[in-house]
Amino acid sequence: MHSHLTRIRLAAVAALALPALAAAASPGSPAAASAPVVTAYVLNGGAVTPINTVTNKALTQIPTGGGSFFMVITPNGNKVYANGSNSSGEPVVIPIRTATNKPGTQIMVARNPSALAVTPDSKTLYIVDQDSNGLIAVSTATNQAVGGVPTGEAPVSAAITPNGSSGYVANFGDATVTPFTVATNTAGTAITMSSDPIGVAITPDSRTAYVVGVANDGVTRTVTAIRTATNKALKPIGVGTGPSSIGPPDIAITPNSKTAYVTSNQGVTPINVATNKPGKLIKVPGEAIAITPNGKTLYVVAGSGTVTPIYTATNMPGKPIHVGTSANAIAITPHGKTAYITSSLGVTPINVATNKPGKLIKIPGGAGPIVIGITG
Protein backbone atom coordinates (compact mmCIF):
# COMPACT_ATOMS: atom_id res chain seq x y z
CA MET A 1 0.00 0.00 0.00
CA HIS A 2 1.25 3.48 -0.73
CA SER A 3 2.76 5.25 2.26
CA HIS A 4 0.63 8.37 1.93
CA LEU A 5 -2.61 6.46 2.57
CA THR A 6 -2.51 7.43 6.24
CA ARG A 7 -2.17 11.11 5.36
CA ILE A 8 -5.43 11.22 3.44
CA ARG A 9 -8.47 11.95 5.54
CA LEU A 10 -11.55 9.77 5.49
CA ALA A 11 -14.33 11.06 3.31
CA ALA A 12 -16.84 13.31 4.98
CA VAL A 13 -19.50 12.76 2.36
CA ALA A 14 -21.18 9.48 1.66
CA ALA A 15 -22.56 8.48 -1.71
CA LEU A 16 -26.23 8.07 -0.91
CA ALA A 17 -29.03 6.65 -3.00
CA LEU A 18 -31.92 9.11 -3.12
CA PRO A 19 -35.25 7.48 -3.99
CA ALA A 20 -37.78 9.28 -6.12
CA LEU A 21 -40.40 11.24 -4.27
CA ALA A 22 -44.08 11.02 -5.06
CA ALA A 23 -45.49 13.86 -7.12
CA ALA A 24 -46.20 16.98 -5.14
CA ALA A 25 -49.75 17.43 -3.97
CA SER A 26 -51.71 20.16 -2.27
CA PRO A 27 -52.12 19.85 1.52
CA GLY A 28 -55.17 17.88 2.51
CA SER A 29 -55.52 16.05 -0.81
CA PRO A 30 -55.54 12.22 -0.95
CA ALA A 31 -52.22 12.28 -2.76
CA ALA A 32 -50.71 14.45 -0.04
CA ALA A 33 -51.96 12.08 2.63
CA SER A 34 -50.20 9.12 1.01
CA ALA A 35 -47.02 10.94 0.05
CA PRO A 36 -43.91 9.50 1.74
CA VAL A 37 -42.33 11.37 4.60
CA VAL A 38 -38.95 12.78 3.73
CA THR A 39 -36.35 12.21 6.42
CA ALA A 40 -32.74 13.32 6.56
CA TYR A 41 -30.26 11.10 8.36
CA VAL A 42 -27.13 12.61 9.87
CA LEU A 43 -24.06 10.69 11.03
CA ASN A 44 -21.83 12.34 13.59
CA GLY A 45 -19.26 9.66 14.47
CA GLY A 46 -21.15 8.01 17.29
CA ALA A 47 -24.81 8.11 16.26
CA VAL A 48 -27.28 8.55 13.43
CA THR A 49 -29.80 11.33 13.95
CA PRO A 50 -33.01 11.47 11.89
CA ILE A 51 -34.40 14.90 10.96
CA ASN A 52 -38.03 15.44 10.03
CA THR A 53 -37.72 17.67 6.94
CA VAL A 54 -41.25 19.03 7.36
CA THR A 55 -40.59 20.42 10.83
CA ASN A 56 -36.75 20.48 10.62
CA LYS A 57 -36.65 18.92 14.07
CA ALA A 58 -34.01 16.40 15.10
CA LEU A 59 -35.53 13.12 16.31
CA THR A 60 -34.17 10.55 18.76
CA GLN A 61 -30.58 9.56 18.06
CA ILE A 62 -29.65 6.01 17.10
CA PRO A 63 -26.30 5.00 18.67
CA THR A 64 -23.70 3.36 16.41
CA GLY A 65 -21.03 2.62 19.00
CA GLY A 66 -18.47 5.09 17.73
CA GLY A 67 -16.02 5.14 14.85
CA SER A 68 -18.79 5.83 12.33
CA PHE A 69 -17.70 7.57 9.15
CA PHE A 70 -19.94 6.35 6.32
CA MET A 71 -23.58 5.63 5.66
CA VAL A 72 -25.85 4.63 2.80
CA ILE A 73 -29.62 4.67 2.28
CA THR A 74 -31.38 2.05 0.18
CA PRO A 75 -33.05 3.54 -2.91
CA ASN A 76 -36.45 2.34 -1.77
CA GLY A 77 -35.94 4.34 1.42
CA ASN A 78 -36.58 1.41 3.74
CA LYS A 79 -33.20 1.13 5.42
CA VAL A 80 -30.16 3.11 6.47
CA TYR A 81 -26.82 1.34 6.90
CA ALA A 82 -23.98 2.91 8.87
CA ASN A 83 -20.67 1.60 10.10
CA GLY A 84 -19.87 1.57 13.79
CA SER A 85 -18.56 -0.70 16.52
CA ASN A 86 -19.99 -3.21 19.00
CA SER A 87 -19.48 -3.34 22.76
CA SER A 88 -16.14 -5.08 22.25
CA GLY A 89 -14.91 -2.38 19.88
CA GLU A 90 -15.13 -4.63 16.83
CA PRO A 91 -16.23 -3.05 13.52
CA VAL A 92 -19.84 -3.64 12.52
CA VAL A 93 -22.42 -2.35 10.06
CA ILE A 94 -25.71 -1.32 11.62
CA PRO A 95 -29.04 -1.61 9.72
CA ILE A 96 -31.73 0.90 10.66
CA ARG A 97 -35.37 0.59 9.56
CA THR A 98 -36.60 4.01 8.50
CA ALA A 99 -40.22 3.16 9.36
CA THR A 100 -39.33 2.86 13.05
CA ASN A 101 -35.80 4.34 13.25
CA LYS A 102 -34.83 1.25 15.22
CA PRO A 103 -31.48 -0.49 14.68
CA GLY A 104 -31.45 -4.15 13.69
CA THR A 105 -28.94 -6.90 14.39
CA GLN A 106 -25.40 -5.73 13.77
CA ILE A 107 -23.63 -7.13 10.73
CA MET A 108 -20.16 -8.52 11.57
CA VAL A 109 -18.64 -9.72 8.32
CA ALA A 110 -15.88 -7.19 7.56
CA ARG A 111 -12.55 -6.85 9.37
CA ASN A 112 -11.95 -3.27 8.24
CA PRO A 113 -14.97 -1.82 6.41
CA SER A 114 -14.16 1.35 4.48
CA ALA A 115 -17.28 2.08 2.40
CA LEU A 116 -20.80 0.92 1.57
CA ALA A 117 -22.77 0.69 -1.66
CA VAL A 118 -26.25 -0.60 -2.43
CA THR A 119 -27.85 -1.84 -5.62
CA PRO A 120 -30.63 0.23 -7.28
CA ASP A 121 -33.19 -2.50 -6.53
CA SER A 122 -32.28 -2.17 -2.81
CA LYS A 123 -31.72 -5.93 -2.53
CA THR A 124 -27.98 -6.08 -2.01
CA LEU A 125 -25.61 -4.12 0.21
CA TYR A 126 -21.90 -4.21 -0.59
CA ILE A 127 -19.42 -3.71 2.23
CA VAL A 128 -15.95 -2.68 1.10
CA ASP A 129 -13.36 -4.44 3.29
CA GLN A 130 -9.79 -3.14 3.14
CA ASP A 131 -8.24 -5.99 5.10
CA SER A 132 -9.65 -8.80 2.97
CA ASN A 133 -9.18 -6.93 -0.33
CA GLY A 134 -12.74 -7.55 -1.37
CA LEU A 135 -16.44 -6.73 -1.29
CA ILE A 136 -18.89 -8.58 0.91
CA ALA A 137 -22.39 -8.90 -0.56
CA VAL A 138 -25.18 -8.77 2.02
CA SER A 139 -28.87 -9.44 1.45
CA THR A 140 -30.85 -6.45 2.73
CA ALA A 141 -33.80 -8.77 3.37
CA THR A 142 -31.88 -10.91 5.87
CA ASN A 143 -28.77 -8.80 6.61
CA GLN A 144 -26.74 -11.96 5.98
CA ALA A 145 -23.71 -12.31 3.72
CA VAL A 146 -24.57 -13.97 0.41
CA GLY A 147 -21.31 -13.71 -1.51
CA GLY A 148 -18.31 -11.60 -2.26
CA VAL A 149 -16.13 -10.04 -4.93
CA PRO A 150 -12.31 -10.09 -4.88
CA THR A 151 -10.76 -6.69 -5.55
CA GLY A 152 -7.34 -5.10 -5.74
CA GLU A 153 -5.26 -3.96 -2.79
CA ALA A 154 -6.85 -1.71 -0.14
CA PRO A 155 -10.26 -1.02 -1.72
CA VAL A 156 -11.68 2.27 -0.42
CA SER A 157 -14.83 3.05 -2.42
CA ALA A 158 -17.45 1.38 -4.60
CA ALA A 159 -20.32 2.45 -6.85
CA ILE A 160 -23.06 0.56 -8.67
CA THR A 161 -24.34 1.58 -12.10
CA PRO A 162 -27.87 3.02 -11.93
CA ASN A 163 -29.10 0.24 -14.25
CA GLY A 164 -27.93 -2.26 -11.65
CA SER A 165 -25.79 -4.36 -13.97
CA SER A 166 -22.25 -3.53 -12.86
CA GLY A 167 -20.15 -2.12 -10.06
CA TYR A 168 -16.74 -0.47 -9.81
CA VAL A 169 -14.34 -0.55 -6.87
CA ALA A 170 -11.51 1.94 -6.31
CA ASN A 171 -8.39 0.14 -5.05
CA PHE A 172 -6.08 2.66 -3.43
CA GLY A 173 -3.28 0.21 -2.66
CA ASP A 174 -2.42 -0.91 -6.19
CA ALA A 175 -3.86 1.96 -8.27
CA THR A 176 -6.52 -0.12 -10.00
CA VAL A 177 -10.29 -0.23 -10.42
CA THR A 178 -12.11 -3.54 -10.23
CA PRO A 179 -15.24 -3.86 -12.40
CA PHE A 180 -17.71 -6.57 -11.43
CA THR A 181 -21.02 -8.04 -12.56
CA VAL A 182 -23.74 -7.57 -9.96
CA ALA A 183 -25.87 -10.57 -10.93
CA THR A 184 -23.01 -13.04 -10.42
CA ASN A 185 -20.60 -11.10 -8.20
CA THR A 186 -17.90 -11.87 -10.74
CA ALA A 187 -14.88 -9.58 -10.92
CA GLY A 188 -13.64 -8.43 -14.31
CA THR A 189 -10.14 -7.53 -15.42
CA ALA A 190 -8.56 -4.85 -13.27
CA ILE A 191 -8.33 -1.40 -14.88
CA THR A 192 -5.00 0.32 -14.23
CA MET A 193 -5.13 3.98 -13.18
CA SER A 194 -2.44 6.64 -13.57
CA SER A 195 -2.81 7.67 -9.91
CA ASP A 196 -4.18 6.14 -6.73
CA PRO A 197 -8.00 6.02 -6.95
CA ILE A 198 -9.97 7.31 -3.97
CA GLY A 199 -13.55 7.28 -5.25
CA VAL A 200 -15.96 6.38 -8.04
CA ALA A 201 -19.09 8.09 -9.40
CA ILE A 202 -21.26 6.88 -12.26
CA THR A 203 -23.38 8.87 -14.69
CA PRO A 204 -27.18 8.45 -14.43
CA ASP A 205 -27.26 6.76 -17.85
CA SER A 206 -24.77 4.13 -16.55
CA ARG A 207 -22.44 4.67 -19.51
CA THR A 208 -19.47 6.29 -17.78
CA ALA A 209 -17.72 5.76 -14.45
CA TYR A 210 -15.58 8.61 -13.15
CA VAL A 211 -12.62 7.75 -10.93
CA VAL A 212 -11.00 10.42 -8.80
CA GLY A 213 -7.35 9.75 -8.04
CA VAL A 214 -4.48 11.38 -6.18
CA ALA A 215 -0.81 11.34 -7.14
CA ASN A 216 1.95 10.17 -4.82
CA ASP A 217 2.15 13.63 -3.29
CA GLY A 218 -1.29 12.96 -1.83
CA VAL A 219 -2.84 16.20 -3.07
CA THR A 220 -2.72 16.41 -6.89
CA ARG A 221 -6.06 15.23 -8.25
CA THR A 222 -7.04 13.59 -11.52
CA VAL A 223 -10.35 12.36 -12.90
CA THR A 224 -10.40 9.38 -15.25
CA ALA A 225 -13.46 8.34 -17.25
CA ILE A 226 -14.16 4.66 -17.83
CA ARG A 227 -16.65 3.73 -20.54
CA THR A 228 -18.70 0.97 -18.96
CA ALA A 229 -19.49 -0.77 -22.26
CA THR A 230 -15.79 -1.59 -22.79
CA ASN A 231 -14.23 -0.90 -19.37
CA LYS A 232 -11.62 1.20 -21.15
CA ALA A 233 -10.10 4.13 -19.30
CA LEU A 234 -9.82 7.43 -21.17
CA LYS A 235 -7.11 10.05 -20.76
CA PRO A 236 -6.90 11.40 -17.18
CA ILE A 237 -7.96 14.99 -16.60
CA GLY A 238 -6.07 17.14 -14.10
CA VAL A 239 -8.41 19.01 -11.77
CA GLY A 240 -6.04 20.78 -9.36
CA THR A 241 -5.10 19.86 -5.81
CA GLY A 242 -7.11 18.55 -2.87
CA PRO A 243 -9.40 17.81 -1.21
CA SER A 244 -8.02 14.27 -1.13
CA SER A 245 -10.77 12.37 0.67
CA ILE A 246 -10.81 8.62 0.49
CA GLY A 247 -14.33 7.51 -0.28
CA PRO A 248 -17.14 8.79 -2.50
CA PRO A 249 -15.65 11.41 -4.81
CA ASP A 250 -16.57 15.08 -4.79
CA ILE A 251 -18.40 14.88 -8.12
CA ALA A 252 -21.88 15.94 -9.17
CA ILE A 253 -23.26 14.76 -12.52
CA THR A 254 -26.21 16.40 -14.23
CA PRO A 255 -29.33 14.22 -14.45
CA ASN A 256 -29.05 14.18 -18.26
CA SER A 257 -25.51 12.72 -17.94
CA LYS A 258 -24.00 15.48 -20.07
CA THR A 259 -21.72 17.23 -17.56
CA ALA A 260 -19.70 16.16 -14.55
CA TYR A 261 -18.51 18.73 -12.03
CA VAL A 262 -15.44 18.04 -9.87
CA THR A 263 -14.23 20.08 -6.90
CA SER A 264 -10.69 21.07 -5.96
CA ASN A 265 -8.90 23.68 -3.88
CA GLN A 266 -8.77 25.86 -6.98
CA GLY A 267 -12.42 25.61 -8.01
CA VAL A 268 -14.91 23.42 -9.85
CA THR A 269 -13.99 21.78 -13.16
CA PRO A 270 -16.88 21.00 -15.53
CA ILE A 271 -16.26 17.99 -17.81
CA ASN A 272 -18.14 17.28 -21.03
CA VAL A 273 -19.04 13.62 -20.60
CA ALA A 274 -19.38 12.89 -24.33
CA THR A 275 -15.99 14.33 -25.30
CA ASN A 276 -14.11 13.90 -22.00
CA LYS A 277 -12.97 17.52 -22.30
CA PRO A 278 -12.76 19.86 -19.30
CA GLY A 279 -14.35 23.28 -19.48
CA LYS A 280 -13.30 26.58 -17.95
CA LEU A 281 -12.53 26.40 -14.24
CA ILE A 282 -15.27 27.86 -12.05
CA LYS A 283 -13.32 29.62 -9.31
CA VAL A 284 -15.37 28.45 -6.36
CA PRO A 285 -13.14 26.22 -4.22
CA GLY A 286 -14.88 23.63 -2.12
CA GLU A 287 -15.20 20.02 -1.08
CA ALA A 288 -18.70 18.57 -0.97
CA ILE A 289 -20.88 19.09 -4.01
CA ALA A 290 -24.46 18.26 -5.02
CA ILE A 291 -26.83 19.12 -7.86
CA THR A 292 -30.57 19.67 -7.73
CA PRO A 293 -32.81 16.96 -9.26
CA ASN A 294 -33.75 19.30 -12.13
CA GLY A 295 -30.05 19.81 -12.91
CA LYS A 296 -30.28 23.60 -12.80
CA THR A 297 -28.27 24.42 -9.68
CA LEU A 298 -25.03 23.04 -8.31
CA TYR A 299 -24.13 23.66 -4.67
CA VAL A 300 -20.47 23.71 -3.57
CA VAL A 301 -19.66 23.41 0.13
CA ALA A 302 -16.41 24.88 1.44
CA GLY A 303 -14.87 23.95 4.76
CA SER A 304 -14.64 27.64 5.61
CA GLY A 305 -18.39 27.60 6.12
CA THR A 306 -19.94 28.74 2.85
CA VAL A 307 -22.19 27.15 0.26
CA THR A 308 -22.08 28.64 -3.22
CA PRO A 309 -24.77 28.01 -5.84
CA ILE A 310 -23.58 27.60 -9.44
CA TYR A 311 -26.14 27.84 -12.23
CA THR A 312 -25.43 25.07 -14.72
CA ALA A 313 -26.92 26.90 -17.72
CA THR A 314 -24.08 29.44 -17.54
CA ASN A 315 -21.67 27.90 -15.00
CA MET A 316 -21.80 31.23 -13.18
CA PRO A 317 -21.70 31.26 -9.37
CA GLY A 318 -24.20 33.08 -7.19
CA LYS A 319 -23.73 34.73 -3.83
CA PRO A 320 -22.15 32.49 -1.15
CA ILE A 321 -24.42 31.36 1.68
CA HIS A 322 -22.90 31.25 5.17
CA VAL A 323 -23.70 28.12 7.16
CA GLY A 324 -21.05 27.86 9.90
CA THR A 325 -17.50 26.61 10.32
CA SER A 326 -16.17 23.30 9.06
CA ALA A 327 -19.01 22.72 6.60
CA ASN A 328 -18.46 19.30 5.10
CA ALA A 329 -21.46 17.55 3.54
CA ILE A 330 -24.65 18.22 1.60
CA ALA A 331 -27.82 16.42 0.54
CA ILE A 332 -30.81 17.70 -1.40
CA THR A 333 -34.40 16.55 -0.99
CA PRO A 334 -35.78 14.42 -3.84
CA HIS A 335 -38.32 17.14 -4.70
CA GLY A 336 -35.44 19.62 -4.98
CA LYS A 337 -36.87 22.23 -2.64
CA THR A 338 -34.34 22.11 0.20
CA ALA A 339 -30.61 21.50 0.55
CA TYR A 340 -29.23 20.41 3.92
CA ILE A 341 -25.62 21.23 4.82
CA THR A 342 -23.68 19.84 7.78
CA SER A 343 -21.12 21.84 9.74
CA SER A 344 -19.50 21.84 13.15
CA LEU A 345 -22.55 23.74 14.40
CA GLY A 346 -25.22 21.34 13.15
CA VAL A 347 -27.35 21.17 9.99
CA THR A 348 -28.48 24.19 7.99
CA PRO A 349 -31.47 23.91 5.61
CA ILE A 350 -31.34 26.13 2.51
CA ASN A 351 -34.40 27.06 0.47
CA VAL A 352 -33.36 26.20 -3.10
CA ALA A 353 -35.80 28.68 -4.65
CA THR A 354 -34.44 31.64 -2.68
CA ASN A 355 -31.02 30.40 -1.52
CA LYS A 356 -31.92 31.61 1.96
CA PRO A 357 -30.69 29.59 4.95
CA GLY A 358 -33.18 28.47 7.55
CA LYS A 359 -32.82 27.99 11.28
CA LEU A 360 -29.87 25.85 12.35
CA ILE A 361 -30.80 22.32 13.39
CA LYS A 362 -28.62 21.35 16.33
CA ILE A 363 -27.49 17.75 16.55
CA PRO A 364 -27.04 16.31 20.07
CA GLY A 365 -23.78 14.71 21.09
CA GLY A 366 -21.19 17.43 20.77
CA ALA A 367 -19.32 16.25 17.68
CA GLY A 368 -20.38 17.91 14.45
CA PRO A 369 -22.13 15.80 11.78
CA ILE A 370 -19.95 14.49 8.97
CA VAL A 371 -22.37 12.62 6.67
CA ILE A 372 -25.94 13.33 5.59
CA GLY A 373 -28.43 11.54 3.39
CA ILE A 374 -32.08 11.97 2.59
CA THR A 375 -34.81 9.47 1.89
CA GLY A 376 -38.45 9.79 0.97
C-alpha positions in Angstrom: 0.0 0.0 0.0 1.2 3.5 -0.7 2.8 5.2 2.3 0.6 8.4 1.9 -2.6 6.5 2.6 -2.5 7.4 6.2 -2.2 11.1 5.4 -5.4 11.2 3.4 -8.5 12.0 5.5 -11.5 9.8 5.5 -14.3 11.1 3.3 -16.8 13.3 5.0 -19.5 12.8 2.4 -21.2 9.5 1.7 -22.6 8.5 -1.7 -26.2 8.1 -0.9 -29.0 6.7 -3.0 -31.9 9.1 -3.1 -35.3 7.5 -4.0 -37.8 9.3 -6.1 -40.4 11.2 -4.3 -44.1 11.0 -5.1 -45.5 13.9 -7.1 -46.2 17.0 -5.1 -49.8 17.4 -4.0 -51.7 20.2 -2.3 -52.1 19.9 1.5 -55.2 17.9 2.5 -55.5 16.1 -0.8 -55.5 12.2 -0.9 -52.2 12.3 -2.8 -50.7 14.4 0.0 -52.0 12.1 2.6 -50.2 9.1 1.0 -47.0 10.9 0.1 -43.9 9.5 1.7 -42.3 11.4 4.6 -38.9 12.8 3.7 -36.3 12.2 6.4 -32.7 13.3 6.6 -30.3 11.1 8.4 -27.1 12.6 9.9 -24.1 10.7 11.0 -21.8 12.3 13.6 -19.3 9.7 14.5 -21.1 8.0 17.3 -24.8 8.1 16.3 -27.3 8.5 13.4 -29.8 11.3 14.0 -33.0 11.5 11.9 -34.4 14.9 11.0 -38.0 15.4 10.0 -37.7 17.7 6.9 -41.3 19.0 7.4 -40.6 20.4 10.8 -36.8 20.5 10.6 -36.6 18.9 14.1 -34.0 16.4 15.1 -35.5 13.1 16.3 -34.2 10.6 18.8 -30.6 9.6 18.1 -29.6 6.0 17.1 -26.3 5.0 18.7 -23.7 3.4 16.4 -21.0 2.6 19.0 -18.5 5.1 17.7 -16.0 5.1 14.9 -18.8 5.8 12.3 -17.7 7.6 9.1 -19.9 6.3 6.3 -23.6 5.6 5.7 -25.8 4.6 2.8 -29.6 4.7 2.3 -31.4 2.1 0.2 -33.0 3.5 -2.9 -36.5 2.3 -1.8 -35.9 4.3 1.4 -36.6 1.4 3.7 -33.2 1.1 5.4 -30.2 3.1 6.5 -26.8 1.3 6.9 -24.0 2.9 8.9 -20.7 1.6 10.1 -19.9 1.6 13.8 -18.6 -0.7 16.5 -20.0 -3.2 19.0 -19.5 -3.3 22.8 -16.1 -5.1 22.2 -14.9 -2.4 19.9 -15.1 -4.6 16.8 -16.2 -3.0 13.5 -19.8 -3.6 12.5 -22.4 -2.4 10.1 -25.7 -1.3 11.6 -29.0 -1.6 9.7 -31.7 0.9 10.7 -35.4 0.6 9.6 -36.6 4.0 8.5 -40.2 3.2 9.4 -39.3 2.9 13.1 -35.8 4.3 13.3 -34.8 1.2 15.2 -31.5 -0.5 14.7 -31.5 -4.1 13.7 -28.9 -6.9 14.4 -25.4 -5.7 13.8 -23.6 -7.1 10.7 -20.2 -8.5 11.6 -18.6 -9.7 8.3 -15.9 -7.2 7.6 -12.6 -6.8 9.4 -12.0 -3.3 8.2 -15.0 -1.8 6.4 -14.2 1.3 4.5 -17.3 2.1 2.4 -20.8 0.9 1.6 -22.8 0.7 -1.7 -26.3 -0.6 -2.4 -27.9 -1.8 -5.6 -30.6 0.2 -7.3 -33.2 -2.5 -6.5 -32.3 -2.2 -2.8 -31.7 -5.9 -2.5 -28.0 -6.1 -2.0 -25.6 -4.1 0.2 -21.9 -4.2 -0.6 -19.4 -3.7 2.2 -15.9 -2.7 1.1 -13.4 -4.4 3.3 -9.8 -3.1 3.1 -8.2 -6.0 5.1 -9.7 -8.8 3.0 -9.2 -6.9 -0.3 -12.7 -7.5 -1.4 -16.4 -6.7 -1.3 -18.9 -8.6 0.9 -22.4 -8.9 -0.6 -25.2 -8.8 2.0 -28.9 -9.4 1.4 -30.8 -6.5 2.7 -33.8 -8.8 3.4 -31.9 -10.9 5.9 -28.8 -8.8 6.6 -26.7 -12.0 6.0 -23.7 -12.3 3.7 -24.6 -14.0 0.4 -21.3 -13.7 -1.5 -18.3 -11.6 -2.3 -16.1 -10.0 -4.9 -12.3 -10.1 -4.9 -10.8 -6.7 -5.6 -7.3 -5.1 -5.7 -5.3 -4.0 -2.8 -6.8 -1.7 -0.1 -10.3 -1.0 -1.7 -11.7 2.3 -0.4 -14.8 3.0 -2.4 -17.4 1.4 -4.6 -20.3 2.5 -6.9 -23.1 0.6 -8.7 -24.3 1.6 -12.1 -27.9 3.0 -11.9 -29.1 0.2 -14.3 -27.9 -2.3 -11.7 -25.8 -4.4 -14.0 -22.3 -3.5 -12.9 -20.2 -2.1 -10.1 -16.7 -0.5 -9.8 -14.3 -0.6 -6.9 -11.5 1.9 -6.3 -8.4 0.1 -5.0 -6.1 2.7 -3.4 -3.3 0.2 -2.7 -2.4 -0.9 -6.2 -3.9 2.0 -8.3 -6.5 -0.1 -10.0 -10.3 -0.2 -10.4 -12.1 -3.5 -10.2 -15.2 -3.9 -12.4 -17.7 -6.6 -11.4 -21.0 -8.0 -12.6 -23.7 -7.6 -10.0 -25.9 -10.6 -10.9 -23.0 -13.0 -10.4 -20.6 -11.1 -8.2 -17.9 -11.9 -10.7 -14.9 -9.6 -10.9 -13.6 -8.4 -14.3 -10.1 -7.5 -15.4 -8.6 -4.8 -13.3 -8.3 -1.4 -14.9 -5.0 0.3 -14.2 -5.1 4.0 -13.2 -2.4 6.6 -13.6 -2.8 7.7 -9.9 -4.2 6.1 -6.7 -8.0 6.0 -6.9 -10.0 7.3 -4.0 -13.5 7.3 -5.2 -16.0 6.4 -8.0 -19.1 8.1 -9.4 -21.3 6.9 -12.3 -23.4 8.9 -14.7 -27.2 8.5 -14.4 -27.3 6.8 -17.8 -24.8 4.1 -16.5 -22.4 4.7 -19.5 -19.5 6.3 -17.8 -17.7 5.8 -14.4 -15.6 8.6 -13.1 -12.6 7.8 -10.9 -11.0 10.4 -8.8 -7.3 9.8 -8.0 -4.5 11.4 -6.2 -0.8 11.3 -7.1 1.9 10.2 -4.8 2.2 13.6 -3.3 -1.3 13.0 -1.8 -2.8 16.2 -3.1 -2.7 16.4 -6.9 -6.1 15.2 -8.2 -7.0 13.6 -11.5 -10.4 12.4 -12.9 -10.4 9.4 -15.2 -13.5 8.3 -17.2 -14.2 4.7 -17.8 -16.7 3.7 -20.5 -18.7 1.0 -19.0 -19.5 -0.8 -22.3 -15.8 -1.6 -22.8 -14.2 -0.9 -19.4 -11.6 1.2 -21.2 -10.1 4.1 -19.3 -9.8 7.4 -21.2 -7.1 10.1 -20.8 -6.9 11.4 -17.2 -8.0 15.0 -16.6 -6.1 17.1 -14.1 -8.4 19.0 -11.8 -6.0 20.8 -9.4 -5.1 19.9 -5.8 -7.1 18.5 -2.9 -9.4 17.8 -1.2 -8.0 14.3 -1.1 -10.8 12.4 0.7 -10.8 8.6 0.5 -14.3 7.5 -0.3 -17.1 8.8 -2.5 -15.7 11.4 -4.8 -16.6 15.1 -4.8 -18.4 14.9 -8.1 -21.9 15.9 -9.2 -23.3 14.8 -12.5 -26.2 16.4 -14.2 -29.3 14.2 -14.5 -29.0 14.2 -18.3 -25.5 12.7 -17.9 -24.0 15.5 -20.1 -21.7 17.2 -17.6 -19.7 16.2 -14.5 -18.5 18.7 -12.0 -15.4 18.0 -9.9 -14.2 20.1 -6.9 -10.7 21.1 -6.0 -8.9 23.7 -3.9 -8.8 25.9 -7.0 -12.4 25.6 -8.0 -14.9 23.4 -9.8 -14.0 21.8 -13.2 -16.9 21.0 -15.5 -16.3 18.0 -17.8 -18.1 17.3 -21.0 -19.0 13.6 -20.6 -19.4 12.9 -24.3 -16.0 14.3 -25.3 -14.1 13.9 -22.0 -13.0 17.5 -22.3 -12.8 19.9 -19.3 -14.3 23.3 -19.5 -13.3 26.6 -18.0 -12.5 26.4 -14.2 -15.3 27.9 -12.0 -13.3 29.6 -9.3 -15.4 28.4 -6.4 -13.1 26.2 -4.2 -14.9 23.6 -2.1 -15.2 20.0 -1.1 -18.7 18.6 -1.0 -20.9 19.1 -4.0 -24.5 18.3 -5.0 -26.8 19.1 -7.9 -30.6 19.7 -7.7 -32.8 17.0 -9.3 -33.7 19.3 -12.1 -30.1 19.8 -12.9 -30.3 23.6 -12.8 -28.3 24.4 -9.7 -25.0 23.0 -8.3 -24.1 23.7 -4.7 -20.5 23.7 -3.6 -19.7 23.4 0.1 -16.4 24.9 1.4 -14.9 24.0 4.8 -14.6 27.6 5.6 -18.4 27.6 6.1 -19.9 28.7 2.8 -22.2 27.1 0.3 -22.1 28.6 -3.2 -24.8 28.0 -5.8 -23.6 27.6 -9.4 -26.1 27.8 -12.2 -25.4 25.1 -14.7 -26.9 26.9 -17.7 -24.1 29.4 -17.5 -21.7 27.9 -15.0 -21.8 31.2 -13.2 -21.7 31.3 -9.4 -24.2 33.1 -7.2 -23.7 34.7 -3.8 -22.1 32.5 -1.1 -24.4 31.4 1.7 -22.9 31.2 5.2 -23.7 28.1 7.2 -21.1 27.9 9.9 -17.5 26.6 10.3 -16.2 23.3 9.1 -19.0 22.7 6.6 -18.5 19.3 5.1 -21.5 17.6 3.5 -24.7 18.2 1.6 -27.8 16.4 0.5 -30.8 17.7 -1.4 -34.4 16.5 -1.0 -35.8 14.4 -3.8 -38.3 17.1 -4.7 -35.4 19.6 -5.0 -36.9 22.2 -2.6 -34.3 22.1 0.2 -30.6 21.5 0.6 -29.2 20.4 3.9 -25.6 21.2 4.8 -23.7 19.8 7.8 -21.1 21.8 9.7 -19.5 21.8 13.2 -22.6 23.7 14.4 -25.2 21.3 13.1 -27.3 21.2 10.0 -28.5 24.2 8.0 -31.5 23.9 5.6 -31.3 26.1 2.5 -34.4 27.1 0.5 -33.4 26.2 -3.1 -35.8 28.7 -4.7 -34.4 31.6 -2.7 -31.0 30.4 -1.5 -31.9 31.6 2.0 -30.7 29.6 4.9 -33.2 28.5 7.5 -32.8 28.0 11.3 -29.9 25.9 12.4 -30.8 22.3 13.4 -28.6 21.4 16.3 -27.5 17.7 16.5 -27.0 16.3 20.1 -23.8 14.7 21.1 -21.2 17.4 20.8 -19.3 16.2 17.7 -20.4 17.9 14.4 -22.1 15.8 11.8 -20.0 14.5 9.0 -22.4 12.6 6.7 -25.9 13.3 5.6 -28.4 11.5 3.4 -32.1 12.0 2.6 -34.8 9.5 1.9 -38.4 9.8 1.0 
